Amino acid sequence: MGKDTKDTSASDNPMQEFNSSTKIATINISNYNEKDELYDPFEHRDKKNTNSDLGALAHILKCSLGTGILAMPNAIKNGGLLFGGIGTVIIGIICAHCVHILVRSSHVLCKRTKTPKMTYAETAEAAFLCGPKPVRPFANASRIFVKIALCCTYIGGVCVYVVFVATSIQQIVNHYSGADISLRMYILTLIPPTLLLGQVRNLKYMVPFSMVANICMMVGIAITLYYVFSGVQMSTNVKLFSSFEQLPMFFATVLFAIEGIGVVMPVENSMRNPTHFLGCPSVLNITMSIVVAMYAVLGIFGYLTYGEKVQATITLSIPTDEIPGQAVKILIALAVLFTYGLQFYVPMEIMWNAIKDKCSHKFQGLCETLMRIVMVIFSIIVGLLVPNLEPFISLVGAVFFSVLGISIPAIVETISCWEGHLGKFNWRLWKNGVLLVFSLFALVSGSWVSIRDIIKEYTESN
């Protein structure tokens, strides 16, 4: 990855770990000896600017509580009250398990390669390097694939942000103006602020925006909870089970909402006591329990309140003619807009580190500026083409989060445990096979239904 990135900068903020310049130690795999695993990677990590257990927990919670939680009532609608509630908990357990096996595999591979820490992409590369001989030639390809998947995941999230903010603004402005202005016009008005936020290249300059975003999000969610719990009612408009046709949308939306595996390795790598990340109790188990509980509660009660009329995100269902409802839409729209730069930072760093050596040193600043402008305009164009949030969120969840959050961790663990560590009756192989099948089901069915709905929506609007 980026050769010029310093390890000290990586420790300042966990998001910097996406730029990790860690070099996997060269080892003679054919002469591998289990004594190599006596190496303790945690003792060789840089202890400066590390996070406490509470800090690591806060980082993961912060990254998990975004637009995803607002989409949970719509996810429950697509699954049904009973099936959706139980399914959310099961998918949460699956996602937590995949995070667990990814981090555990990374720890094992750090010992084998005598490397203090690894990013997600480096973990995948090391798994193939240390795996059976037939898969070793694919090590570099696996690292590149994970980088591309991370870029696509975060860019997909940025595109969802654009549509969400524009939709919230549309409801407020149209309410006061009485006009029926197209959503695409509001998306175009976001070009100036997104261009400015997209040019921020140092995370310390995003701190004020992140602080404002966190305050707006907390207040917005608090008001949303007031609307949700004050209007709860069990009506005939609520279904215990929706339909088989809607299930792919349910799975894809929940994956989009819950999955946050992209930030796991950076957070774990920046911990003062990395051994506390896994285990019971642990940072991972506590955090995922809180996240899944919050998502399930808001999803179930949000669906009970608004029934089948609930929209893609719960804030869009809150009455626009009430001042608190307007405040919710404005606050959360601002929170999402101010998070745009942070979400945009990750893929831009990966992409720039991949291409900067091909640019003349004299023009690197100009090249990076142009690249960022092009990617911002790309997110706007995608928003213009797909202005419907519901299938858009499901498509991002189905394509990117199913692969990044489930398939790759399952493959990494299988390969890293292939030689004598698959367990009795090869239970890890069977278990990961089931995870892979579930991921492929979410990928294929979710993508098909989402693309079908997007095409239908685009055809009807034109």
C-alpha positions as CSV (number, residue, x, y, z in Angstrom):
1,M,0.0,0.0,0.0
2,G,1.2,3.6,0.4
3,K,5.0,3.4,0.8
4,D,5.4,6.9,2.2
5,T,2.9,6.6,5.0
6,K,4.4,6.7,8.4
7,D,3.5,4.3,11.2
8,T,3.2,7.2,13.6
9,S,0.4,8.8,11.6
10,A,-1.4,5.6,11.6
11,S,-1.6,5.5,15.3
12,D,-3.0,9.0,15.5
13,N,-6.4,7.9,14.2
14,P,-7.6,4.4,13.5
15,M,-8.9,5.3,10.1
16,Q,-5.2,5.9,9.1
17,E,-4.7,2.1,9.3
18,F,-6.1,1.9,5.8
19,N,-2.8,3.4,4.7
20,S,-0.7,0.8,6.7
21,S,2.7,0.4,5.2
22,T,3.2,-2.9,7.2
23,K,5.6,-5.2,5.4
24,I,4.8,-8.9,5.8
25,A,8.0,-10.6,6.9
26,T,9.5,-12.9,4.3
27,I,9.4,-16.5,5.6
28,N,10.3,-19.9,4.2
29,I,6.8,-21.4,4.2
30,S,8.1,-24.8,3.1
31,N,10.1,-25.0,6.3
32,Y,7.4,-23.6,8.5
33,N,7.8,-24.6,12.2
34,E,5.2,-24.1,14.8
35,K,7.8,-22.6,17.1
36,D,7.5,-19.5,14.9
37,E,4.2,-18.9,16.6
38,L,6.0,-18.1,19.8
39,Y,6.4,-14.7,18.4
40,D,4.1,-12.2,20.1
41,P,3.0,-9.5,17.7
42,F,1.4,-7.4,20.4
43,E,4.8,-6.8,22.1
44,H,6.2,-5.4,18.9
45,R,3.4,-2.9,18.2
46,D,3.9,0.9,18.6
47,K,2.4,1.8,22.0
48,K,2.1,5.5,21.3
49,N,-1.3,7.1,20.9
50,T,-3.1,3.8,21.5
51,N,-6.8,3.5,22.5
52,S,-8.2,2.1,25.7
53,D,-10.9,-0.7,25.6
54,L,-13.5,2.0,26.1
55,G,-12.0,4.1,23.3
56,A,-12.1,1.1,20.9
57,L,-15.7,0.4,21.9
58,A,-16.6,4.0,21.2
59,H,-14.9,4.0,17.8
60,I,-16.9,0.9,16.6
61,L,-20.2,2.3,18.0
62,K,-19.6,5.6,16.3
63,C,-19.0,3.9,12.9
64,S,-22.0,1.6,13.4
65,L,-24.5,4.3,14.3
66,G,-25.1,6.0,11.0
67,T,-27.7,5.9,8.2
68,G,-27.9,2.1,8.7
69,I,-29.8,2.2,11.9
70,L,-32.3,4.5,10.3
71,A,-33.0,1.9,7.7
72,M,-33.9,-0.9,10.2
73,P,-37.7,-0.3,10.4
74,N,-37.8,-0.7,6.6
75,A,-35.7,-3.8,6.9
76,I,-38.2,-5.2,9.4
77,K,-41.0,-4.3,7.0
78,N,-39.4,-6.4,4.3
79,G,-38.9,-9.4,6.7
80,G,-42.0,-9.1,8.8
81,L,-42.2,-8.4,12.6
82,L,-41.5,-11.9,13.8
83,F,-39.1,-13.1,11.1
84,G,-37.4,-9.7,10.8
85,G,-36.8,-9.4,14.6
86,I,-35.3,-12.9,14.9
87,G,-33.5,-12.6,11.6
88,T,-31.8,-9.3,12.7
89,V,-30.4,-11.0,15.8
90,I,-29.2,-14.0,13.7
91,I,-27.5,-11.8,11.1
92,G,-25.9,-9.7,13.9
93,I,-24.5,-12.9,15.3
94,I,-23.2,-14.0,11.9
95,C,-21.6,-10.5,11.4
96,A,-20.0,-10.6,14.8
97,H,-18.7,-14.1,14.2
98,C,-17.1,-13.1,10.9
99,V,-15.4,-10.1,12.6
100,H,-14.1,-12.6,15.2
101,I,-12.7,-15.1,12.7
102,L,-11.1,-12.3,10.7
103,V,-9.3,-10.7,13.7
104,R,-8.3,-14.1,15.1
105,S,-6.9,-15.2,11.7
106,S,-5.0,-11.9,11.6
107,H,-3.4,-12.6,15.0
108,V,-2.4,-16.1,13.9
109,L,-0.9,-14.8,10.6
110,C,0.9,-12.1,12.4
111,K,2.7,-14.8,14.5
112,R,3.5,-16.9,11.4
113,T,4.9,-14.0,9.4
114,K,6.4,-12.2,12.5
115,T,4.5,-9.0,11.7
116,P,3.2,-6.7,14.5
117,K,-0.1,-5.9,12.9
118,M,-2.0,-6.2,9.6
119,T,-4.7,-4.4,7.8
120,Y,-7.7,-6.2,6.3
121,A,-6.0,-6.5,2.9
122,E,-2.7,-7.6,4.4
123,T,-4.5,-10.3,6.4
124,A,-6.0,-11.7,3.2
125,E,-2.6,-11.6,1.4
126,A,-0.9,-13.4,4.3
127,A,-3.6,-16.1,4.5
128,F,-2.9,-17.0,0.8
129,L,0.9,-16.8,1.3
130,C,0.8,-19.1,4.2
131,G,-1.9,-21.4,2.8
132,P,-1.7,-24.5,0.6
133,K,0.7,-24.2,-2.4
134,P,-2.1,-24.0,-5.1
135,V,-3.5,-20.8,-3.6
136,R,-0.2,-19.0,-2.9
137,P,0.0,-17.4,-6.4
138,F,-3.3,-15.6,-5.6
139,A,-1.9,-13.7,-2.6
140,N,-1.3,-10.4,-4.4
141,A,-4.7,-10.7,-6.2
142,S,-6.5,-11.2,-2.8
143,R,-4.9,-8.1,-1.4
144,I,-5.9,-6.0,-4.4
145,F,-9.4,-7.5,-4.3
146,V,-9.9,-6.5,-0.7
147,K,-8.7,-3.0,-1.4
148,I,-11.1,-2.7,-4.3
149,A,-13.9,-4.1,-2.2
150,L,-13.2,-1.5,0.6
151,C,-13.2,1.3,-2.0
152,C,-16.4,0.2,-3.5
153,T,-18.1,-0.3,-0.1
154,Y,-17.2,3.2,1.1
155,I,-18.0,4.9,-2.3
156,G,-21.3,3.1,-2.3
157,G,-22.0,4.4,1.2
158,V,-21.1,8.0,0.0
159,C,-23.6,7.6,-2.8
160,V,-26.3,6.6,-0.3
161,Y,-25.4,9.7,1.8
162,V,-26.0,12.0,-1.2
163,V,-29.4,10.6,-1.9
164,F,-30.4,10.6,1.8
165,V,-29.4,14.2,2.4
166,A,-31.1,15.4,-0.8
167,T,-34.3,13.5,0.1
168,S,-34.4,15.1,3.6
169,I,-33.9,18.6,2.2
170,Q,-36.6,17.9,-0.4
171,Q,-39.2,17.1,2.2
172,I,-38.5,20.3,4.2
173,V,-38.2,22.7,1.2
174,N,-41.2,21.3,-0.6
175,H,-43.3,21.5,2.5
176,Y,-42.6,25.3,3.0
177,S,-42.6,26.2,-0.7
178,G,-45.5,24.1,-1.8
179,A,-43.6,23.3,-4.9
180,D,-42.9,19.8,-6.2
181,I,-39.3,20.1,-7.1
182,S,-37.6,16.9,-8.4
183,L,-35.2,15.1,-6.1
184,R,-32.5,15.2,-8.7
185,M,-32.4,19.0,-8.5
186,Y,-31.7,18.8,-4.8
187,I,-28.9,16.2,-5.5
188,L,-27.3,18.8,-7.8
189,T,-27.3,21.4,-5.1
190,L,-25.1,19.2,-3.0
191,I,-22.2,19.5,-5.5
192,P,-20.5,22.5,-3.8
193,P,-20.5,21.2,-0.2
194,T,-19.5,17.7,-1.3
195,L,-16.6,19.0,-3.5
196,L,-15.3,21.0,-0.5
197,L,-15.6,18.1,2.0
198,G,-14.1,15.7,-0.6
199,Q,-10.9,17.8,-0.7
200,V,-10.1,17.4,3.0
201,R,-6.9,15.3,3.1
202,N,-6.0,15.4,6.8
203,L,-8.3,13.8,9.4
204,K,-7.5,16.5,12.0
205,Y,-9.3,19.0,9.8
206,M,-12.4,16.8,9.9
207,V,-12.6,16.8,13.7
208,P,-14.9,19.9,14.0
209,F,-17.2,18.4,11.3
210,S,-17.2,15.0,13.1
211,M,-18.1,16.7,16.5
212,V,-21.0,18.6,14.9
213,A,-22.1,15.5,13.1
214,N,-22.1,13.4,16.4
215,I,-24.1,16.0,18.2
216,C,-26.6,16.3,15.4
217,M,-26.9,12.6,15.1
218,M,-27.5,12.0,18.8
219,V,-30.1,14.7,19.1
220,G,-31.8,13.6,15.9
221,I,-31.9,9.9,17.0
222,A,-33.3,11.0,20.4
223,I,-36.2,12.9,18.8
224,T,-36.7,10.0,16.4
225,L,-37.0,7.6,19.4
226,Y,-39.6,10.0,20.9
227,Y,-41.7,9.7,17.7
228,V,-41.2,5.9,17.5
229,F,-42.1,5.0,21.1
230,S,-44.9,7.6,21.4
231,G,-46.7,6.2,18.4
232,V,-46.2,2.4,18.9
233,Q,-49.4,0.4,18.2
234,M,-50.1,-3.1,17.1
235,S,-52.3,-2.6,14.1
236,T,-53.6,-4.8,11.2
237,N,-51.1,-2.9,9.1
238,V,-48.2,-5.0,10.6
239,K,-47.2,-8.4,9.3
240,L,-45.4,-11.1,11.2
241,F,-44.0,-12.4,8.0
242,S,-43.9,-10.4,4.8
243,S,-43.3,-12.5,1.7
244,F,-40.5,-14.6,0.2
245,E,-40.1,-12.0,-2.6
246,Q,-39.2,-9.3,0.0
247,L,-36.7,-11.4,2.0
248,P,-33.7,-10.6,-0.2
249,M,-34.3,-6.9,0.5
250,F,-34.5,-7.7,4.2
251,F,-31.2,-9.5,4.3
252,A,-29.4,-6.9,2.1
253,T,-30.7,-4.0,4.2
254,V,-29.7,-5.5,7.5
255,L,-26.2,-6.3,6.2
256,F,-25.9,-2.7,5.1
257,A,-27.0,-1.5,8.5
258,I,-25.1,-3.8,10.8
259,E,-21.9,-4.6,8.9
260,G,-18.9,-2.4,9.8
261,I,-16.0,-4.8,9.2
262,G,-14.1,-2.2,7.3
263,V,-13.2,-0.3,10.6
264,V,-12.5,-3.4,12.7
265,M,-8.9,-4.0,11.9
266,P,-7.9,-0.3,12.2
267,V,-9.6,-0.2,15.7
268,E,-8.0,-3.5,16.8
269,N,-4.6,-2.4,15.6
270,S,-4.8,0.8,17.6
271,M,-5.8,-0.8,20.9
272,R,-3.5,-0.6,24.0
273,N,-4.5,-4.2,25.0
274,P,-5.3,-6.0,21.8
275,T,-6.0,-9.3,23.7
276,H,-9.2,-7.6,25.1
277,F,-10.7,-7.3,21.6
278,L,-11.7,-11.0,21.4
279,G,-12.9,-13.4,24.1
280,C,-15.8,-13.2,26.6
281,P,-16.5,-10.6,27.7
282,S,-14.6,-8.5,25.1
283,V,-14.8,-5.3,23.2
284,L,-16.2,-7.1,20.2
285,N,-18.9,-9.0,22.0
286,I,-20.0,-6.0,24.1
287,T,-20.1,-3.7,21.1
288,M,-21.9,-6.0,18.8
289,S,-24.5,-6.8,21.5
290,I,-25.2,-3.1,22.0
291,V,-25.4,-2.6,18.2
292,V,-27.6,-5.5,17.4
293,A,-29.9,-4.7,20.4
294,M,-30.3,-1.1,19.3
295,Y,-30.9,-2.0,15.7
296,A,-33.5,-4.6,16.5
297,V,-35.3,-2.4,19.0
298,L,-35.5,0.6,16.6
299,G,-36.4,-1.6,13.7
300,I,-39.2,-3.4,15.5
301,F,-40.8,-0.4,17.2
302,G,-40.3,1.8,14.1
303,Y,-42.2,-0.8,12.1
304,L,-44.9,-1.0,14.8
305,T,-45.3,2.7,14.7
306,Y,-45.5,3.3,10.9
307,G,-46.4,-0.2,9.6
308,E,-46.2,-0.8,5.9
309,K,-46.0,2.9,5.2
310,V,-42.5,3.2,6.7
311,Q,-40.0,4.6,4.2
312,A,-36.4,3.7,3.3
313,T,-35.2,5.5,6.5
314,I,-37.3,6.2,9.5
315,T,-36.7,9.9,9.5
316,L,-38.5,10.2,6.2
317,S,-41.6,8.8,7.8
318,I,-41.7,11.4,10.6
319,P,-44.3,14.1,9.9
320,T,-42.9,17.1,8.1
321,D,-45.6,19.5,9.3
322,E,-44.4,19.3,12.9
323,I,-41.4,21.4,14.1
324,P,-39.7,18.4,15.9
325,G,-40.1,16.4,12.8
326,Q,-38.5,19.1,10.7
327,A,-35.7,19.3,13.3
328,V,-35.0,15.6,13.0
329,K,-34.7,15.7,9.2
330,I,-32.4,18.8,9.3
331,L,-30.2,17.5,12.1
332,I,-29.6,14.0,10.7
333,A,-29.2,15.4,7.2
334,L,-26.5,17.7,8.5
335,A,-24.9,14.8,10.5
336,V,-24.8,12.6,7.3
337,L,-23.5,15.5,5.2
338,F,-20.7,16.3,7.6
339,T,-19.7,12.6,7.7
340,Y,-19.4,12.6,4.0
341,G,-15.7,13.7,4.2
342,L,-14.8,11.0,6.7
343,Q,-16.6,8.3,4.6
344,F,-14.9,9.7,1.5
345,Y,-11.4,9.7,3.1
346,V,-10.9,5.9,3.2
347,P,-11.4,5.1,-0.6
348,M,-9.5,8.2,-1.6
349,E,-6.5,7.2,0.4
350,I,-6.5,3.7,-1.0
351,M,-6.9,4.9,-4.6
352,W,-4.4,7.7,-4.3
353,N,-1.7,5.5,-2.8
354,A,-2.3,3.1,-5.7
355,I,-1.8,5.7,-8.5
356,K,0.4,8.5,-7.0
357,D,3.7,6.9,-8.1
358,K,2.4,7.1,-11.7
359,C,2.1,10.9,-11.5
360,S,5.0,13.3,-11.8
361,H,6.0,14.5,-8.4
362,K,5.6,18.1,-9.6
363,F,1.9,17.6,-10.4
364,Q,0.9,15.1,-7.6
365,G,-1.1,17.8,-5.8
366,L,-3.0,18.7,-8.9
367,C,-3.6,15.0,-9.8
368,E,-5.0,14.2,-6.4
369,T,-7.3,17.2,-6.5
370,L,-8.6,16.1,-9.9
371,M,-9.1,12.6,-8.7
372,R,-11.1,13.7,-5.7
373,I,-13.2,16.0,-7.9
374,V,-13.9,13.2,-10.3
375,M,-15.0,10.8,-7.5
376,V,-17.3,13.4,-5.9
377,I,-18.9,14.0,-9.3
378,F,-19.2,10.2,-9.7
379,S,-21.1,10.0,-6.4
380,I,-23.5,12.7,-7.5
381,I,-24.0,11.0,-10.9
382,V,-24.9,7.7,-9.2
383,G,-27.3,9.6,-6.9
384,L,-28.9,11.1,-10.0
385,L,-29.3,7.8,-11.7
386,V,-30.6,6.0,-8.5
387,P,-32.6,8.5,-6.5
388,N,-34.6,5.9,-4.7
389,L,-33.1,5.0,-1.3
390,E,-34.7,1.7,-0.6
391,P,-33.3,-0.4,-3.5
392,F,-30.0,1.6,-3.4
393,I,-29.3,0.7,0.2
394,S,-30.2,-2.9,-0.5
395,L,-27.9,-3.0,-3.5
396,V,-24.9,-1.7,-1.6
397,G,-25.6,-4.1,1.2
398,A,-26.1,-7.1,-1.1
399,V,-23.0,-6.5,-3.3
400,F,-20.4,-5.0,-1.0
401,F,-21.2,-5.9,2.6
402,S,-22.0,-9.6,1.9
403,V,-18.6,-10.0,0.2
404,L,-16.5,-7.9,2.5
405,G,-18.3,-8.8,5.7
406,I,-19.0,-12.5,5.3
407,S,-17.3,-14.2,2.2
408,I,-13.8,-12.9,2.6
409,P,-13.5,-13.6,6.4
410,A,-14.8,-17.1,5.8
411,I,-12.3,-17.7,3.0
412,V,-9.4,-16.2,5.0
413,E,-10.1,-18.5,8.0
414,T,-10.5,-21.6,5.9
415,I,-7.2,-21.0,4.1
416,S,-5.2,-20.1,7.2
417,C,-6.5,-23.2,9.0
418,W,-6.3,-25.5,6.1
419,E,-3.3,-27.5,7.2
420,G,-4.3,-29.3,10.3
421,H,-6.4,-26.6,12.0
422,L,-9.9,-27.2,10.5
423,G,-11.1,-29.0,13.7
424,K,-12.7,-32.3,14.3
425,F,-14.6,-33.6,11.2
426,N,-13.3,-30.4,9.5
427,W,-16.1,-28.4,11.2
428,R,-14.6,-25.1,10.3
429,L,-14.7,-26.0,6.6
430,W,-18.4,-26.9,6.8
431,K,-19.2,-23.9,8.9
432,N,-17.4,-21.5,6.5
433,G,-19.1,-23.3,3.6
434,V,-22.5,-22.4,5.1
435,L,-21.4,-18.8,5.6
436,L,-20.2,-18.6,2.0
437,V,-23.6,-20.0,0.7
438,F,-25.5,-17.5,2.8
439,S,-23.3,-14.7,1.5
440,L,-23.8,-15.7,-2.1
441,F,-27.6,-15.9,-1.5
442,A,-27.6,-12.4,-0.2
443,L,-25.4,-11.2,-3.0
444,V,-27.3,-12.8,-5.9
445,S,-30.9,-12.5,-4.6
446,G,-30.4,-9.0,-3.1
447,S,-28.7,-7.6,-6.2
448,W,-31.3,-9.0,-8.5
449,V,-34.3,-7.6,-6.5
450,S,-32.6,-4.3,-6.0
451,I,-31.5,-3.8,-9.6
452,R,-35.0,-4.8,-10.7
453,D,-36.6,-2.2,-8.5
454,I,-34.0,0.4,-9.6
455,I,-34.8,-0.2,-13.3
456,K,-38.5,-0.1,-12.6
457,E,-38.2,3.1,-10.7
458,Y,-36.0,4.7,-13.4
459,T,-38.4,3.6,-16.2
460,E,-41.4,5.0,-14.4
461,S,-39.7,8.3,-13.6
462,N,-38.8,8.8,-17.3
